[in-house]
Amino acid sequence: MWWALLVCVGGAVASGVAAVLQALAARAVPDTGRGVRPRLLLDLVKQWRFLVGFGLNLCSFAASFAALRVLTIFLVQSATSANLAVTAVVARRVLGTHLNWVERVAVGGVCVGVAMLGLSAARQGSEHGSAALHIGLLAAVGLLAVLGFLAGLLPTRLSAAALGLLAGFGFGLVSVASRVLTSFAPGDLAGDPAVYVLPLAGFWAFVFYATALQRESVIAATAGTVAGQTIFPGLVGLLLLGDETRPGFEVVAGAGFIVAVVCAVALARFGDLSEDTPSARPAAKAAA
């Protein structure tokens, strides 16, 4: 099982670097400031930074997919969510991001929260979910799309925070769908609704995340995504797939949940606009 955890950490590094590359790509595309444009992905695929970042995301997905064969969703998503720390380091080097004390505490809090969730995980359940769960995952993709379009109409920073969180739920749906697959025979895959969740949820997750990156600092946008992709799949694993927490660690898991959510919200809501935020650049130039 140690090999799977190391694979997850490698996936987290790839995902963290990808976030900064995708932020650079997203900032090169003009933002309408309101709404969500699915066409945004067509604009992004013309940029090499996005393509490299997407390749790194695929590597991260492959790492998570392999690890989910033997580890709980709780542990896999917690380890993968260490990408927030990687994103913070790379953003400082590449984008010149400077974090204030609120943002530093919030980044650390998200990492501590997901680490507490990871430490609470124990044995992976043997269940792959009922047919209703597989269908429900596909229906959840439709709900995700509707909520994303509504979130895009909110004021800029609130919109970015909501879209980052919804992107996390989208990536979480991808993880859960990967976990519940029971057979890889072509006939079985074609008849399993969870298979169709993978591209559909992934598509909307990328659209929402890219839009959030246009409107907010890469760290703030990623924080919401980290919270969404860690907590939602973990709860599904515990409640519906038979995953277990370590005996006596229920309080640790609950505390980790609260810490991760509160810090992610604080980072998106109360942190100052970092220097890598698009809206901060014109003001900086005007001041100069």
Helices and strands as residue ranges (DSSP letters): H 2-27, H 40-44, H 48-67, H 73-80, H 83-95, H 101-120, H 131-151, H 156-180, H 186-190, H 193-215, H 218-240, H 250-269, H 280-287
